[in-house]
């Protein structure tokens, strides 16, 4: 005795449709996490490169004045790099906020069906 009105394909399709916004939000979350990790990795690379440049300048400098000028130049370059990375982080966070509000609106629209005008 089986119930022929029970269709597993319809159940699976309904579950996919119900959880589609959550799945999309999860995928975007992983992409965003990867993007933030890559930005952090880039900042760490900038710090490492600056450290190597400072060591090279210390060994290559002939006088303290030359060393000081080279360090000043390296500092200004590093600050410019960090400023650019900070702008990238700000862009990413604003995109995250926009996507989060978009996904929350999609989820809310799926969860609460629109009322029909009577």
N, CA and C atoms as a LAMMPS dump frame, in Angstrom:
ITEM: TIMESTEP
0
ITEM: NUMBER OF ATOMS
354
ITEM: BOX BOUNDS ff ff ff
-5.0000000000000000e+02 5.0000000000000000e+02
-5.0000000000000000e+02 5.0000000000000000e+02
-5.0000000000000000e+02 5.0000000000000000e+02
ITEM: ATOMS id mol type element x y z
1 1 1 N 0.821 -1.178 0
2 1 2 C 0 0 0
3 1 3 C 0.867 1.244 0
4 2 1 N 1.013 1.789 -1.131
5 2 2 C 1.802 3.008 -1.253
6 2 3 C 0.891 4.158 -1.625
7 3 1 N 1.277 5.31 -1.18
8 3 2 C 0.517 6.523 -1.488
9 3 3 C 1.061 7.095 -2.79
10 4 1 N 0.283 7.066 -3.823
11 4 2 C 0.743 7.503 -5.136
12 4 3 C 0.782 9.035 -5.255
13 5 1 N 0.174 9.747 -4.341
14 5 2 C 0.194 11.201 -4.415
15 5 3 C 1.496 11.784 -3.865
16 6 1 N 2.286 10.966 -3.206
17 6 2 C 3.559 11.404 -2.642
18 6 3 C 4.633 11.317 -3.729
19 7 1 N 5.141 12.468 -4.134
20 7 2 C 6.149 12.509 -5.191
21 7 3 C 7.449 13.067 -4.611
22 8 1 N 8.472 12.238 -4.587
23 8 2 C 9.748 12.673 -4.011
24 8 3 C 10.415 13.751 -4.858
25 9 1 N 10.229 13.728 -6.166
26 9 2 C 10.826 14.748 -7.027
27 9 3 C 10.266 16.125 -6.705
28 10 1 N 8.953 16.185 -6.44
29 10 2 C 8.356 17.468 -6.057
30 10 3 C 8.887 17.944 -4.716
31 11 1 N 9.079 17.01 -3.797
32 11 2 C 9.61 17.378 -2.48
33 11 3 C 11.036 17.933 -2.61
34 12 1 N 11.843 17.283 -3.423
35 12 2 C 13.222 17.74 -3.616
36 12 3 C 13.239 19.093 -4.316
37 13 1 N 12.394 19.267 -5.315
38 13 2 C 12.326 20.551 -6.014
39 13 3 C 11.869 21.663 -5.079
40 14 1 N 10.902 21.368 -4.23
41 14 2 C 10.422 22.371 -3.272
42 14 3 C 11.514 22.738 -2.27
43 15 1 N 12.268 21.742 -1.812
44 15 2 C 13.359 22.018 -0.873
45 15 3 C 14.452 22.849 -1.538
46 16 1 N 14.775 22.531 -2.786
47 16 2 C 15.777 23.321 -3.506
48 16 3 C 15.319 24.754 -3.681
49 17 1 N 14.076 24.928 -4.016
50 17 2 C 13.546 26.28 -4.203
51 17 3 C 13.52 27.049 -2.888
52 18 1 N 13.171 26.36 -1.811
53 18 2 C 13.09 27.028 -0.509
54 18 3 C 14.466 27.446 0.003
55 19 1 N 15.475 26.607 -0.248
56 19 2 C 16.798 26.882 0.286
57 19 3 C 17.742 27.532 -0.718
58 20 1 N 17.257 27.882 -1.891
59 20 2 C 18.109 28.497 -2.918
60 20 3 C 18.765 29.796 -2.446
61 21 1 N 18.022 30.709 -1.804
62 21 2 C 18.695 31.938 -1.334
63 21 3 C 19.772 31.661 -0.282
64 22 1 N 19.529 30.695 0.588
65 22 2 C 20.528 30.364 1.606
66 22 3 C 21.774 29.749 0.959
67 23 1 N 21.574 28.9 -0.027
68 23 2 C 22.699 28.289 -0.736
69 23 3 C 23.5 29.358 -1.467
70 24 1 N 22.796 30.298 -2.095
71 24 2 C 23.471 31.387 -2.807
72 24 3 C 24.248 32.268 -1.825
73 25 1 N 23.643 32.536 -0.673
74 25 2 C 24.328 33.341 0.343
75 25 3 C 25.569 32.624 0.86
76 26 1 N 25.489 31.313 1.019
77 26 2 C 26.631 30.553 1.483
78 26 3 C 27.76 30.592 0.453
79 27 1 N 27.427 30.45 -0.809
80 27 2 C 28.447 30.519 -1.854
81 27 3 C 29.114 31.89 -1.881
82 28 1 N 28.322 32.939 -1.798
83 28 2 C 28.889 34.292 -1.779
84 28 3 C 29.737 34.511 -0.526
85 29 1 N 29.324 33.924 0.58
86 29 2 C 30.112 34.034 1.805
87 29 3 C 31.481 33.407 1.656
88 30 1 N 31.532 32.244 1.016
89 30 2 C 32.83 31.592 0.789
90 30 3 C 33.693 32.404 -0.176
91 31 1 N 33.066 32.964 -1.214
92 31 2 C 33.84 33.804 -2.146
93 31 3 C 34.396 35.034 -1.434
94 32 1 N 33.576 35.633 -0.592
95 32 2 C 34.005 36.813 0.149
96 32 3 C 35.123 36.463 1.115
97 33 1 N 34.994 35.317 1.798
98 33 2 C 36.042 34.876 2.712
99 33 3 C 37.355 34.673 1.965
100 34 1 N 37.276 34.078 0.776
101 34 2 C 38.483 33.872 -0.023
102 34 3 C 39.097 35.212 -0.427
103 35 1 N 38.248 36.145 -0.796
104 35 2 C 38.741 37.465 -1.207
105 35 3 C 39.426 38.181 -0.042
106 36 1 N 38.816 38.103 1.153
107 36 2 C 39.434 38.725 2.322
108 36 3 C 40.748 38.035 2.68
109 37 1 N 40.788 36.717 2.552
110 37 2 C 42.034 35.995 2.841
111 37 3 C 43.13 36.403 1.863
112 38 1 N 42.771 36.571 0.595
113 38 2 C 43.769 36.999 -0.396
114 38 3 C 44.268 38.417 -0.105
115 39 1 N 43.378 39.29 0.357
116 39 2 C 43.809 40.642 0.716
117 39 3 C 44.753 40.614 1.912
118 40 1 N 44.446 39.794 2.906
119 40 2 C 45.335 39.67 4.056
120 40 3 C 46.69 39.114 3.633
121 41 1 N 46.664 38.16 2.735
122 41 2 C 47.906 37.584 2.225
123 41 3 C 48.721 38.643 1.478
124 42 1 N 48.046 39.507 0.737
125 42 2 C 48.735 40.573 0.012
126 42 3 C 49.37 41.569 0.986
127 43 1 N 48.67 41.893 2.064
128 43 2 C 49.226 42.807 3.063
129 43 3 C 50.45 42.17 3.72
130 44 1 N 50.36 40.893 4.037
131 44 2 C 51.51 40.202 4.633
132 44 3 C 52.687 40.205 3.666
133 45 1 N 52.428 40.04 2.378
134 45 2 C 53.489 40.108 1.383
135 45 3 C 54.115 41.481 1.307
136 46 1 N 53.276 42.517 1.409
137 46 2 C 53.806 43.89 1.406
138 46 3 C 54.725 44.131 2.603
139 47 1 N 54.314 43.628 3.768
140 47 2 C 55.134 43.797 4.974
141 47 3 C 56.462 43.059 4.815
142 48 1 N 56.395 41.846 4.286
143 48 2 C 57.624 41.062 4.088
144 48 3 C 58.555 41.728 3.095
145 49 1 N 58.024 42.217 1.984
146 49 2 C 58.848 42.894 0.984
147 49 3 C 59.486 44.157 1.551
148 50 1 N 58.735 44.879 2.356
149 50 2 C 59.282 46.086 2.968
150 50 3 C 60.412 45.73 3.935
151 51 1 N 60.232 44.656 4.673
152 51 2 C 61.294 44.214 5.583
153 51 3 C 62.56 43.842 4.846
154 52 1 N 62.392 43.119 3.729
155 52 2 C 63.567 42.763 2.933
156 52 3 C 64.235 44.004 2.346
157 53 1 N 63.424 44.956 1.903
158 53 2 C 63.992 46.19 1.348
159 53 3 C 64.75 46.966 2.419
160 54 1 N 64.253 46.96 3.641
161 54 2 C 64.952 47.65 4.741
162 54 3 C 66.292 46.98 5.054
163 55 1 N 66.275 45.635 5.061
164 55 2 C 67.537 44.923 5.313
165 55 3 C 68.546 45.208 4.205
166 56 1 N 68.078 45.184 2.978
167 56 2 C 68.963 45.465 1.851
168 56 3 C 69.52 46.889 1.948
169 57 1 N 68.671 47.826 2.329
170 57 2 C 69.116 49.21 2.462
171 57 3 C 70.142 49.353 3.585
172 58 1 N 69.955 48.603 4.659
173 58 2 C 70.896 48.691 5.787
174 58 3 C 72.279 48.186 5.387
175 59 1 N 72.322 47.146 4.577
176 59 2 C 73.621 46.609 4.177
177 59 3 C 74.252 47.383 3.022
178 60 1 N 73.407 48.05 2.23
179 60 2 C 73.932 48.754 1.06
180 60 3 C 74.287 50.208 1.356
181 61 1 N 73.811 50.739 2.46
182 61 2 C 74.045 52.156 2.756
183 61 3 C 75.505 52.406 3.136
184 62 1 N 76.043 53.498 2.596
185 62 2 C 77.429 53.858 2.887
186 62 3 C 77.527 54.81 4.076
187 63 1 N 76.446 55.537 4.334
188 63 2 C 76.474 56.494 5.44
189 63 3 C 75.107 56.498 6.144
190 64 1 N 75.084 56.991 7.379
191 64 2 C 73.804 57.058 8.087
192 64 3 C 72.779 57.968 7.389
193 65 1 N 73.241 59.003 6.724
194 65 2 C 72.338 59.897 6.013
195 65 3 C 71.674 59.167 4.846
196 66 1 N 72.47 58.398 4.131
197 66 2 C 71.923 57.621 3.018
198 66 3 C 70.917 56.584 3.533
199 67 1 N 71.241 55.946 4.658
200 67 2 C 70.335 54.959 5.252
201 67 3 C 69.025 55.608 5.68
202 68 1 N 69.122 56.764 6.291
203 68 2 C 67.92 57.467 6.742
204 68 3 C 67.052 57.884 5.564
205 69 1 N 67.648 58.366 4.501
206 69 2 C 66.859 58.773 3.339
207 69 3 C 66.197 57.561 2.672
208 70 1 N 66.928 56.446 2.623
209 70 2 C 66.362 55.233 2.028
210 70 3 C 65.201 54.712 2.874
211 71 1 N 65.344 54.734 4.188
212 71 2 C 64.262 54.297 5.069
213 71 3 C 63.045 55.216 4.966
214 72 1 N 63.288 56.5 4.819
215 72 2 C 62.185 57.438 4.641
216 72 3 C 61.434 57.146 3.341
217 73 1 N 62.181 56.873 2.29
218 73 2 C 61.56 56.523 1.012
219 73 3 C 60.764 55.225 1.123
220 74 1 N 61.335 54.23 1.788
221 74 2 C 60.635 52.952 1.967
222 74 3 C 59.377 53.119 2.816
223 75 1 N 59.456 53.968 3.838
224 75 2 C 58.277 54.23 4.666
225 75 3 C 57.143 54.846 3.853
226 76 1 N 57.469 55.811 3.021
227 76 2 C 56.419 56.457 2.226
228 76 3 C 55.805 55.472 1.225
229 77 1 N 56.638 54.617 0.629
230 77 2 C 56.108 53.6 -0.286
231 77 3 C 55.199 52.622 0.45
232 78 1 N 55.621 52.21 1.641
233 78 2 C 54.834 51.256 2.42
234 78 3 C 53.505 51.859 2.852
235 79 1 N 53.529 53.122 3.253
236 79 2 C 52.289 53.792 3.652
237 79 3 C 51.333 53.891 2.462
238 80 1 N 51.852 54.188 1.284
239 80 2 C 51.009 54.237 0.086
240 80 3 C 50.401 52.869 -0.223
241 81 1 N 51.206 51.811 -0.068
242 81 2 C 50.685 50.464 -0.285
243 81 3 C 49.589 50.129 0.719
244 82 1 N 49.817 50.458 1.983
245 82 2 C 48.81 50.173 3.005
246 82 3 C 47.537 50.987 2.786
247 83 1 N 47.682 52.206 2.319
248 83 2 C 46.511 53.026 2.026
249 83 3 C 45.686 52.391 0.901
250 84 1 N 46.364 51.899 -0.121
251 84 2 C 45.664 51.224 -1.22
252 84 3 C 44.98 49.955 -0.731
253 85 1 N 45.645 49.192 0.133
254 85 2 C 45.027 47.969 0.689
255 85 3 C 43.827 48.323 1.564
256 86 1 N 43.916 49.41 2.312
257 86 2 C 42.785 49.829 3.142
258 86 3 C 41.585 50.209 2.285
259 87 1 N 41.844 50.848 1.151
260 87 2 C 40.749 51.173 0.235
261 87 3 C 40.133 49.896 -0.337
262 88 1 N 40.955 48.899 -0.632
263 88 2 C 40.425 47.616 -1.111
264 88 3 C 39.563 46.96 -0.041
265 89 1 N 40.025 46.987 1.209
266 89 2 C 39.239 46.416 2.299
267 89 3 C 37.91 47.157 2.45
268 90 1 N 37.936 48.472 2.334
269 90 2 C 36.701 49.251 2.444
270 90 3 C 35.733 48.895 1.321
271 91 1 N 36.257 48.711 0.124
272 91 2 C 35.413 48.311 -1.007
273 91 3 C 34.799 46.946 -0.762
274 92 1 N 35.601 46.016 -0.292
275 92 2 C 35.1 44.661 -0.034
276 92 3 C 34.026 44.684 1.05
277 93 1 N 34.253 45.424 2.116
278 93 2 C 33.26 45.448 3.187
279 93 3 C 31.953 46.097 2.733
280 94 1 N 32.021 47.124 1.906
281 94 2 C 30.789 47.725 1.411
282 94 3 C 30.048 46.764 0.482
283 95 1 N 30.804 45.982 -0.318
284 95 2 C 30.172 44.976 -1.167
285 95 3 C 29.541 43.874 -0.322
286 96 1 N 30.212 43.496 0.763
287 96 2 C 29.665 42.474 1.665
288 96 3 C 28.35 42.96 2.263
289 97 1 N 28.315 44.197 2.716
290 97 2 C 27.095 44.741 3.298
291 97 3 C 25.965 44.778 2.279
292 98 1 N 26.272 45.171 1.057
293 98 2 C 25.244 45.228 0.016
294 98 3 C 24.709 43.833 -0.307
295 99 1 N 25.595 42.865 -0.421
296 99 2 C 25.153 41.499 -0.724
297 99 3 C 24.37 40.905 0.431
298 100 1 N 24.798 41.195 1.662
299 100 2 C 24.082 40.681 2.82
300 100 3 C 22.66 41.216 2.864
301 101 1 N 22.489 42.499 2.604
302 101 2 C 21.129 43.058 2.609
303 101 3 C 20.309 42.5 1.451
304 102 1 N 20.946 42.279 0.294
305 102 2 C 20.246 41.684 -0.849
306 102 3 C 19.78 40.27 -0.514
307 103 1 N 20.661 39.467 0.084
308 103 2 C 20.289 38.098 0.413
309 103 3 C 19.237 38.05 1.507
310 104 1 N 19.344 38.939 2.474
311 104 2 C 18.322 38.947 3.528
312 104 3 C 16.964 39.34 2.955
313 105 1 N 16.942 40.246 1.982
314 105 2 C 15.674 40.593 1.331
315 105 3 C 15.123 39.424 0.538
316 106 1 N 16.002 38.679 -0.153
317 106 2 C 15.559 37.512 -0.91
318 106 3 C 15.005 36.442 0.02
319 107 1 N 15.696 36.213 1.124
320 107 2 C 15.246 35.19 2.073
321 107 3 C 13.921 35.601 2.697
322 108 1 N 13.801 36.877 3.035
323 108 2 C 12.545 37.353 3.612
324 108 3 C 11.408 37.245 2.609
325 109 1 N 11.693 37.514 1.342
326 109 2 C 10.658 37.404 0.315
327 109 3 C 10.215 35.958 0.13
328 110 1 N 11.139 35.018 0.25
329 110 2 C 10.786 33.602 0.13
330 110 3 C 10.032 33.125 1.369
331 111 1 N 10.441 33.629 2.528
332 111 2 C 9.836 33.147 3.777
333 111 3 C 8.424 33.679 3.975
334 112 1 N 8.204 34.926 3.624
335 112 2 C 6.89 35.537 3.811
336 112 3 C 6.308 35.822 2.434
337 113 1 N 5.329 35.036 2.014
338 113 2 C 4.748 35.285 0.69
339 113 3 C 4.038 36.637 0.664
340 114 1 N 4.073 37.252 -0.504
341 114 2 C 3.451 38.556 -0.651
342 114 3 C 1.945 38.432 -0.494
343 115 1 N 1.352 39.384 0.184
344 115 2 C -0.1 39.389 0.369
345 115 3 C -0.77 39.888 -0.892
346 116 1 N -1.812 39.215 -1.237
347 116 2 C -2.558 39.625 -2.415
348 116 3 C -3.606 40.661 -2.001
349 117 1 N -3.753 41.646 -2.867
350 117 2 C -4.766 42.671 -2.582
351 117 3 C -6.153 42.042 -2.685
352 118 1 N -6.975 42.295 -1.697
353 118 2 C -8.321 41.699 -1.678
354 118 3 C -9.303 42.533 -2.438
